[in-house]
Amino acid sequence: MGDRPVEFDDQGGWWLARGRPHPALRPFLRSYDGYWEPAVVPTRMRTLPTRATVVLINLGPPLYLEVPGDVRGREYGSFVAGMHDGHGMYVSPGGQRGIQLDVTPLGAYTLFGVPMSHLTNVAVEWSGVLGRGADALVERLGNTPSWGERFDVLDRFLLRRLETGPVPDPEVARAWRLLNADFTVSVADIAADVGWSRRHLTHRFREQAGLPPKVMGRVLRFRRAVELLTGGAGLADAASACGYYDQAHLNREFRALSGCTPTELLGGQLELQPL
């Protein structure tokens, strides 16, 4: 067993193995979880835009995935899903096992070493992004007996990439912080703050974070609204807290980004649906 502590959490049909990554990796990772599904129950689930690039290291059967940039969908093993501004879907045959990393957009730029605009609204096989050694790592993780040891192996792989990956422009990092502090800040105000033209800011931000700053602000605001609504806030209160003009504005944004209304989303669209 690896020395690092691992917490196990029963999610009702799923188990999570929660570990903390190496301290040098923590600024780049929003979450870092192993998972397994004891029962073989086919399910599907709507996927939504998130604050993170999702890495799924699949140690079980392939998943069928639809993304905004490829609504036809296809099966994936391990994959990287870039920043999205629309909804999708995944279908699982059940019996899943693997590791999911939610990587900050700028952390993904460094760890993956590719322009994040290449991953916008798509999913790419893990080896197609990380190249040589990626498939061997998946095999090694599958053969490693404990979750603590798996996390140790993964840390060493990611730390090597952290040492050699590109560093985001300070102006892009500043823009990211400004958007997280105020979802409604204008691109003109961000550009003035960082000393770039709006056009140059939009180009560099999309290249390194995956979405233009205006679209990223919409996604960040949407995710905050989802958090408030799932936490019990009313529609009007969530709209006001997140800077929407009114409840109708919130409803339009939910339809655009999630493909359904807030009421429909809270009525079960966020949950696994058995097939």
N, C-alpha and C positions, 0 to 999 in steps of 0.2 A: 504493500500500500504506500502511495506517495505520502510525504510528510505534510502536505498542505491539508487543511481541514476542508471537508466537503459536506454540505448540508443536503439532505434528501427531503423532498417535498412531494407528497401525494396530491396530484391535481385532479383526482377523480377520473380514472382511466388512463392517466399519464403519470409518470414519475419524472421529477426533475432532480438533477445533481448540480447543485450550485457551488461553483468555486470562484475564488477571486484570482484574477490573472496577476502576473508579475507586476510589481509597482510601476515599472517603466511603461507597461502597456495600458494601465488603467485610464489615462487621459483619452485613449483612443477607442475604448470599448464601453458601450452602454450596458451590455449584459454579456454573460459568458456562462452558458448552461449546457450540461448534458441532459439527454432525455431518452426515455424508452417507454414503449407502450406494450404492456404484457399481453393484452388481448389483440387478436387479429380481427379488427372491426373496420371495414371500409368507411371512410368519412370524406367530407369535403368542407371547405371553409372559404369565405370571402376574404381576400387580402386587401389591405388599405395602405395608402401612403403613410410612411413613417418618418421619423427623424433620423433614421439610420440606414446604412447599407447592410443587408442581411447576408450572412455567410452560413450556409447549411452544409456541414460535413456529414454526409449520409452514410451510416453504418448498417442500414437496413435496405429494404426494397426500394426501387425507384419511386419518385413522386411525379404525378402529372401536374403541370403548372401552366397557368395562363397569366400573362403579364400585359400591361397596357400597350407595349410595343409589339406584342405577338399574341393576339387574341385567339389564334388557332390552337395554341398550346402544344405541349409535347412533354415527354418524360425526361426527367433529369435524375442524375445520381447526386453527387455533391455539386453545389452551385453557388454563385455569387449573384445576388439580385441588387442592382443599383438603385439609386434614388428614383422614386416614381411620383407622378402627379395624377395617377388614376388608380382604379381598383383592378383586381384580378381574382384568381381563384386557384386553390390547389386541391387535388384529390389524392388521398392516400389509400392504399390497399389494406392498411393496418399493419401492426407489428413493427412500427417505426423505432429506430434507435439511431442516435447521432449526437452531434454537438451543434448548437446554434450560437453564432456570434452576431451581435448587433453593434456594428462599427460606425463611429461618427463619420460623416462624409469626408472630413479632412483627414481623419485617421485612415480611412480607406484609401485615399489618394497616396498617402505615404506607404502603407503596408502592401498595397497591390502594385504600385509603381506604374499605373496607367492613367490617362486622362479619365476622370470620372464621367465626362460627357459621353464616353464610349459605352457606358453601362446604363445610361438614362433610360428608364422604362423597359429594360430588358433583363433577362437572366442569362448568365453564361456559365458553362461548365467550369467547375473549380480549376481544372488543369488548364483551361483556356485563358485564365487570368493569371494564375500563379506559375504556370510553366512546369519545367522539369522538377521532379521531386514531389509534386502535389499528390499524384495518385499513390505514390509509395507511402506518403504520410498517412493517407486515408487507410491504407492496408495496415500500416503499423498501429494506428489508433484502434482499429478493429481487433487486432490481436493482443492489445495491451489489457491486462486483466482487471485493473481498477480505474475508477474515475480520477482519483488523485494522480495516478501515474499518467493517464491520458492527458490531463491538463498540463502536467510537467512537459510532456513531449510537445504539445501544441505551443506552449510558451517558448520553448527553445526555437521552434520554427519561426514564430512571429518575431521574436527578438532579433533573429538574423536579418529578417526583412526590414525591421525598423532601422537597423544600422545603415542600410544601403538605400532606403527609399527616398524619394524627393520630399522636400519640405515645402508646405504651402507658402505662398506669398504672405508676408505680414499683413498686407492690405486685405487679402481674402480672409485671413483669420480674424481680423478686426471686424470685417463685414459680417462674418458668421456670428460673432459675439453680439453685435448690434441687433441683428435679426432675432436672436434668442431673447434679448432683453425687451424688444418691442416688435411684435409681429407686423405692425402696421407702418413701420418706418418706411419712408419712400426711398426709392433707388437714388433719387437726386440727393437726398440728405446723406445717404451712406457714401455716395461718390464724393461729395464735398468733404465729408469727415476724413476719408482716406486719401484725398488728393488726386483722385483719378477721374477721368471722364466717365459718364454713365455707360457709354458703349464699351470702353475698355474694362470697366468693372464687371459688366454683364458677361463679357467674353471670358475673362479670367476666372470669375466665380463659377460659371457653368463648367469650365474645364476642370476645376479642382474640387468642386463640391457636387457637381452632377446636375443641378438645376439652376436656372437664372435666379438672381436674388428675389425678384418679385414673386416668382412661383414658389421659391423656398419659403418665403414668408407666409404664403397661403397654406402650404402644407403644415408648417409649424403651428399656425393658428388653428387649423382643423384638428390637429392632434390634441391641442390643449382643450378644444371644445369637446372632443370625445372623452377626454379624461374627466372633465367637469360633469358631463351628462351621465357617464357610467358611475360617477361618485354621488349621484343623486340630485344634481342641480337641475332646475327647470330650464326650458328652452329659452325663455326671455332672459333669465339671469346669465346663462351661458353665452348668449349672443352679446349681451352688454359687456361681460367680463373679457371677452375675446376681441372686442372692437368691431364686431359686425354692426352695420347700420341699424338692422332690426332683425326680427325673427325670420322674415322672408328672405333676407340676405343670407342668413345662416342656412336656411333650407336649400337655397340655390347652390351654395358652396358644397354642402353635403352631397347633393345629387351629382355635381360635377366631379367631385373627388372620390366618392364612395359608391356612386351608382344607385343610391337609395336615400330616403329621407332619414332624419335623425330618429324618428319614431320606428321606422322599419329596422334601422341598424340596432337600436336598443331592444327591439322585439325578437332578436334571435340571430341576426345576421353576423354578430360578432362571435358566435359560438360554432363549435364543430357540429356538422349536420350528418347524421348517419345515412348511408346509402342503402 
